[in-house]
Amino acid sequence: QVQLVESGGGLVQPGGSLRLSCAASGSIFSIYTMGWYRQAPGKQRALVARITSGGTTNYADSMKGRFTISRDNDKNTMYLQMNSLKPEDTAVYYCNAWREIAYGDYWGQGTQVTVSS
């Protein structure tokens, strides 16, 4: 199994930037598809970005070119660089590890991102 710990959240003004990190342990990090999801109060958890073990990425449309997901398999760490942040980006951001074979789906505890003036 995989243990995931997010960090890097905080309070930022609109237009600002944050860099989230997700540290993974307990399994073979490199074989998992990794993703960032977010959930605002009263709303469902939604995909932010995903990156496969081979480095292929995809993003939710609302993130467009503002967010960049990356991973460092040697460090068992995934990142989300968030630029041009908007108030609607305010949410708890969760790290996810997923694999199809011997299906696994693991979540971190989340880190709060607040975008406000």
C-alpha positions in Angstrom: 0.0 0.0 0.0 0.9 3.7 -0.3 1.0 6.4 2.4 0.6 9.9 1.0 1.4 13.2 2.8 0.6 16.5 1.2 2.2 19.8 2.2 2.6 23.3 0.8 -0.9 24.7 1.2 -1.6 28.1 2.7 -3.2 31.5 2.1 -2.3 33.3 -1.0 -3.7 36.4 -2.8 -5.4 36.2 -6.2 -2.8 35.9 -8.9 -0.3 34.4 -6.5 1.4 31.0 -6.6 1.8 27.9 -4.4 3.7 24.7 -4.8 2.2 21.6 -3.3 4.1 18.5 -2.6 3.0 14.9 -2.0 5.4 12.5 -0.4 4.7 8.8 -0.9 6.0 5.8 1.0 5.1 2.2 1.6 5.1 0.9 -2.0 6.7 1.2 -5.4 5.9 4.8 -6.2 6.9 4.6 -9.9 4.2 2.2 -10.9 1.3 4.4 -9.8 -0.6 7.0 -11.6 -0.6 10.0 -9.4 -3.1 12.8 -9.2 -4.2 15.9 -7.4 -7.8 16.4 -6.5 -9.5 19.2 -4.7 -12.7 19.6 -2.6 -14.3 22.8 -1.5 -16.9 22.8 1.4 -20.2 21.6 0.1 -18.8 20.4 -3.2 -17.6 17.0 -4.5 -14.0 16.1 -4.8 -12.8 16.8 -8.4 -9.8 16.1 -10.4 -7.2 18.8 -10.7 -4.4 17.1 -12.6 -3.0 13.6 -13.2 0.4 12.2 -14.2 1.1 8.6 -15.2 4.1 6.6 -14.3 5.5 7.5 -17.7 5.0 11.2 -17.2 1.9 11.7 -19.3 -0.2 14.5 -17.8 -3.7 15.8 -18.1 -5.5 18.6 -16.4 -9.0 19.7 -15.7 -10.1 22.4 -18.1 -10.4 25.0 -15.3 -6.8 24.6 -14.5 -5.7 25.2 -18.1 -2.2 26.4 -18.3 -2.1 27.7 -14.7 -1.1 24.5 -13.0 1.7 22.1 -13.6 1.9 18.6 -12.2 5.2 16.7 -12.0 6.8 13.8 -10.2 10.2 12.8 -9.1 10.2 9.0 -8.9 13.7 9.0 -7.3 12.3 11.0 -4.4 8.9 9.4 -4.3 7.3 12.8 -4.5 4.7 14.5 -6.7 4.3 18.2 -7.1 1.6 20.7 -8.2 2.8 24.1 -9.2 -0.1 26.5 -9.0 0.2 29.9 -10.6 -2.3 32.7 -11.3 -4.5 31.4 -8.5 -8.1 32.5 -8.3 -10.6 32.5 -5.4 -12.4 29.6 -6.9 -9.3 27.5 -6.5 -9.9 27.6 -2.7 -10.2 24.0 -1.6 -8.5 21.2 0.2 -6.1 19.6 -2.2 -5.6 15.8 -2.0 -2.9 13.6 -3.3 -4.0 10.3 -4.9 -2.1 7.2 -6.0 -3.9 4.8 -8.4 -3.1 1.6 -10.2 -5.3 -0.6 -12.4 -3.5 -3.9 -12.0 -4.2 -5.2 -8.5 -6.4 -2.1 -8.2 -5.3 0.4 -5.7 -6.6 3.8 -4.8 -4.9 5.8 -2.0 -5.4 9.2 -0.6 -3.5 11.7 1.5 -5.0 13.8 4.3 -5.2 16.9 2.2 -3.7 20.4 2.5 -5.8 23.6 2.6 -5.3 26.2 -0.2 -7.1 29.5 0.4 -7.0 32.2 -2.3 -8.3 35.5 -0.9 -7.6 39.2 -0.7 
